[in-house]
């Protein structure tokens, strides 16, 4: 079953990731990740969408700028300020990164990386 997408194209709209590319998307195969990658490369392409989430600009910017790195830096700062690993987990539980909910495995990997940076 297709995951619910926060973006929706206008009726009959078809987006292509690059000119001449065989990658074509309609509402049937559109995902948040694809829509955000498309909008990151083609911001004026928003005219092809009938539905955009309220925070679509922030989501696209995060995709362009590497949101994962920002999260790890924030976690490092939290740990440096004396907050515990449990505090970090509580803050980022259910956090969305690149349009998807952060899984526990990823959360733990980010915390480990933040701890490693703190030790250095």
Steps between C-alpha positions, in 0.01 A plus 500: 500500500632844406605724788288815533668787317475857631529634146249467219533590134229678306273279291685380193837637619813297442840600636836395362809515721731618219440599142526189284489267800277196505409573863138613483268545795125536546293485818503121468876474563581834666663494845598781737867436422449523123286814527756669727793404275307633201415827675860537623620488139200686351335738751282651227360150444270560796240612244450131410388416855145533627602417858819604680550460877516827696869444573597395147766772464672387820479134395656576161776709662572220745528254213739732317713579804532156656266494798679199652817701559300773676334246728834345598643845573197584719536169686871565557415843640235353731745242636768767538255708706458212745178348373477121517459252217145445627431875466624489140290191424191666649548813289552313174250217550264516203712770334459532124815500291492518122123466516506172692469421867843431651532136595653390832796343319579830325442699819748280688756530219470880506539508878808278476649734238424800723672326792804423282523865394475609861786269601726641228 
